[in-house]
Amino acid sequence: MATVTPKPAVPASDELAGCIAEQAHLLDPADPLFVRLVCEHDDCCSTDADYPNWTPGGQA
């Protein structure tokens, strides 16, 4: 049986701000270019210190 951990309530204003920010990303003509950059050069997007247990592409 899965354990469900309740998440704290998010104020409506914060939720609205998050939705607006997401819409801005969807409508930004440069966003697909950024996504492509991350996909093609994921090794340049962070350092080992940022995510010590993470490897590009999820390789062990």
Beta strands, then each sheet from edge to edge (+ up, - down):
end
